[in-house]
Amino acid sequence: MIILPSDVLADMVDHARQAAPIEACGLLAGTGSTVERIYRLTNVERSPEHFSLDPREQFAAVKDARGRRLEILALYHSHPATPARMSAEDLRLAFTPGIRYVIVSLADPNRPVIKGFSVSNGQPVEEPVLIT
């Protein structure tokens, strides 16, 4: 389970809308399963179908989270025009053990869909996302 406070959810959706038509991306930090902080990062690929985190921003986010005694719980990104599912590329690049993936779909811009996943044996496992 991924527990997302409503303000973090709103920030993620806002980031996805601002970045569209390219994919937005970032990190979610917290403790246990509860997200406490969002780190908006730059998609250095600037692509509507792919993303890569800016390494300097990623390092700074991880350092800041550690300083706050938080763990990186999830990587989030948006799908500007496709469903909230892990694509073949998402699965191919999911090599960080223990990390979760949150996808924000703007396929219907007026009704964003947020889904969480973990990866087990190369396969996506949908995880409940609880909004608080």
C-alpha positions as a Markdown table, in Angstrom:
| # | Residue | x | y | z |
|---|---|---|---|---|
| 1 | Met | 0.0 | 0.0 | 0.0 |
| 2 | Ile | 1.1 | 3.5 | -0.8 |
| 3 | Ile | -0.4 | 6.2 | 1.5 |
| 4 | Leu | -0.6 | 9.6 | -0.3 |
| 5 | Pro | -1.6 | 12.8 | 1.5 |
| 6 | Ser | -4.1 | 14.8 | -0.6 |
| 7 | Asp | -1.6 | 17.7 | -0.9 |
| 8 | Val | 1.1 | 15.4 | -2.3 |
| 9 | Leu | -1.4 | 13.9 | -4.7 |
| 10 | Ala | -2.5 | 17.4 | -5.8 |
| 11 | Asp | 1.2 | 18.4 | -6.3 |
| 12 | Met | 1.9 | 15.3 | -8.4 |
| 13 | Val | -1.2 | 15.9 | -10.6 |
| 14 | Asp | -0.3 | 19.6 | -11.0 |
| 15 | His | 3.3 | 18.6 | -12.0 |
| 16 | Ala | 1.9 | 16.2 | -14.6 |
| 17 | Arg | -0.4 | 18.8 | -16.0 |
| 18 | Gln | 2.3 | 21.5 | -16.1 |
| 19 | Ala | 4.8 | 19.1 | -17.9 |
| 20 | Ala | 2.3 | 17.8 | -20.5 |
| 21 | Pro | 2.7 | 16.8 | -23.2 |
| 22 | Ile | 6.0 | 15.5 | -21.9 |
| 23 | Glu | 6.2 | 13.0 | -19.0 |
| 24 | Ala | 6.7 | 14.5 | -15.6 |
| 25 | Cys | 8.8 | 12.6 | -13.1 |
| 26 | Gly | 10.0 | 12.8 | -9.5 |
| 27 | Leu | 10.5 | 11.0 | -6.2 |
| 28 | Leu | 8.2 | 10.4 | -3.2 |
| 29 | Ala | 9.8 | 10.2 | 0.2 |
| 30 | Gly | 8.4 | 9.2 | 3.6 |
| 31 | Thr | 8.4 | 6.5 | 6.3 |
| 32 | Gly | 6.9 | 3.1 | 6.1 |
| 33 | Ser | 4.2 | 3.3 | 3.4 |
| 34 | Thr | 3.3 | 7.0 | 4.1 |
| 35 | Val | 4.6 | 9.6 | 1.7 |
| 36 | Glu | 5.6 | 12.8 | 3.4 |
| 37 | Arg | 7.4 | 14.7 | 0.7 |
| 38 | Ile | 7.4 | 15.1 | -3.0 |
| 39 | Tyr | 10.5 | 15.9 | -5.1 |
| 40 | Arg | 9.6 | 17.2 | -8.6 |
| 41 | Leu | 12.5 | 16.4 | -10.9 |
| 42 | Thr | 13.3 | 17.3 | -14.5 |
| 43 | Asn | 12.7 | 14.8 | -17.3 |
| 44 | Val | 16.0 | 15.2 | -19.1 |
| 45 | Glu | 14.6 | 13.3 | -22.1 |
| 46 | Arg | 11.8 | 15.8 | -22.6 |
| 47 | Ser | 9.7 | 13.1 | -24.2 |
| 48 | Pro | 5.9 | 12.3 | -24.1 |
| 49 | Glu | 6.8 | 8.6 | -24.0 |
| 50 | His | 10.0 | 8.3 | -21.9 |
| 51 | Phe | 11.6 | 9.9 | -18.9 |
| 52 | Ser | 15.0 | 10.0 | -17.2 |
| 53 | Leu | 15.5 | 11.7 | -13.9 |
| 54 | Asp | 18.1 | 14.5 | -13.8 |
| 55 | Pro | 21.0 | 12.9 | -11.9 |
| 56 | Arg | 22.0 | 16.1 | -10.1 |
| 57 | Glu | 18.4 | 16.7 | -8.9 |
| 58 | Gln | 18.0 | 13.1 | -8.0 |
| 59 | Phe | 21.1 | 13.1 | -5.9 |
| 60 | Ala | 20.0 | 16.4 | -4.2 |
| 61 | Ala | 16.6 | 14.9 | -3.5 |
| 62 | Val | 18.0 | 11.8 | -1.9 |
| 63 | Lys | 20.4 | 13.8 | 0.2 |
| 64 | Asp | 17.6 | 16.1 | 1.4 |
| 65 | Ala | 15.4 | 13.1 | 2.2 |
| 66 | Arg | 18.2 | 11.5 | 4.2 |
| 67 | Gly | 18.8 | 14.7 | 6.1 |
| 68 | Arg | 15.1 | 14.7 | 7.0 |
| 69 | Arg | 15.3 | 11.0 | 8.0 |
| 70 | Leu | 13.0 | 10.0 | 5.2 |
| 71 | Glu | 13.3 | 7.1 | 2.7 |
| 72 | Ile | 12.7 | 7.3 | -1.0 |
| 73 | Leu | 9.5 | 5.2 | -1.2 |
| 74 | Ala | 8.5 | 5.7 | -4.8 |
| 75 | Leu | 9.4 | 7.0 | -8.2 |
| 76 | Tyr | 6.5 | 8.8 | -9.9 |
| 77 | His | 5.9 | 9.7 | -13.5 |
| 78 | Ser | 3.1 | 10.7 | -15.7 |
| 79 | His | 1.5 | 9.2 | -18.8 |
| 80 | Pro | 0.2 | 12.2 | -20.6 |
| 81 | Ala | -2.0 | 10.3 | -23.1 |
| 82 | Thr | -2.0 | 6.6 | -22.0 |
| 83 | Pro | -3.4 | 4.7 | -19.1 |
| 84 | Ala | -1.9 | 4.4 | -15.6 |
| 85 | Arg | -0.1 | 1.1 | -16.2 |
| 86 | Met | 3.5 | 0.1 | -16.3 |
| 87 | Ser | 4.7 | 0.1 | -19.9 |
| 88 | Ala | 7.3 | -2.4 | -21.2 |
| 89 | Glu | 9.9 | 0.3 | -20.9 |
| 90 | Asp | 8.8 | 1.1 | -17.3 |
| 91 | Leu | 9.3 | -2.6 | -16.4 |
| 92 | Arg | 12.6 | -2.8 | -18.3 |
| 93 | Leu | 14.0 | 0.2 | -16.3 |
| 94 | Ala | 12.5 | -0.9 | -12.9 |
| 95 | Phe | 15.8 | -2.2 | -11.4 |
| 96 | Thr | 15.8 | -0.5 | -8.0 |
| 97 | Pro | 15.0 | -3.1 | -5.3 |
| 98 | Gly | 12.1 | -2.2 | -3.0 |
| 99 | Ile | 11.1 | 1.0 | -4.8 |
| 100 | Arg | 7.5 | 1.5 | -5.8 |
| 101 | Tyr | 6.2 | 3.2 | -8.9 |
| 102 | Val | 3.3 | 5.7 | -9.0 |
| 103 | Ile | 1.9 | 6.6 | -12.4 |
| 104 | Val | -0.4 | 9.6 | -13.1 |
| 105 | Ser | -2.4 | 9.1 | -16.2 |
| 106 | Leu | -3.8 | 12.2 | -18.0 |
| 107 | Ala | -5.5 | 10.2 | -20.7 |
| 108 | Asp | -8.6 | 12.1 | -19.6 |
| 109 | Pro | -7.1 | 15.4 | -18.4 |
| 110 | Asn | -10.3 | 16.2 | -16.4 |
| 111 | Arg | -10.1 | 12.9 | -14.5 |
| 112 | Pro | -6.5 | 11.9 | -13.7 |
| 113 | Val | -6.0 | 8.3 | -12.7 |
| 114 | Ile | -3.3 | 7.4 | -10.1 |
| 115 | Lys | -2.0 | 3.9 | -9.7 |
| 116 | Gly | 0.8 | 2.4 | -7.6 |
| 117 | Phe | 3.0 | -0.6 | -8.5 |
| 118 | Ser | 5.8 | -2.7 | -7.3 |
| 119 | Val | 7.7 | -5.1 | -9.5 |
| 120 | Ser | 8.2 | -8.8 | -8.7 |
| 121 | Asn | 10.1 | -11.1 | -11.0 |
| 122 | Gly | 9.9 | -8.6 | -13.8 |
| 123 | Gln | 6.1 | -8.3 | -13.5 |
| 124 | Pro | 4.1 | -5.3 | -12.3 |
| 125 | Val | 2.1 | -5.9 | -9.1 |
| 126 | Glu | -0.6 | -3.2 | -8.5 |
| 127 | Glu | -0.5 | -1.8 | -5.0 |
| 128 | Pro | -3.4 | 0.1 | -3.4 |
| 129 | Val | -3.0 | 3.9 | -3.2 |
| 130 | Leu | -4.8 | 5.3 | -0.2 |
| 131 | Ile | -5.4 | 9.1 | -0.3 |
| 132 | Thr | -5.6 | 10.7 | 3.1 |
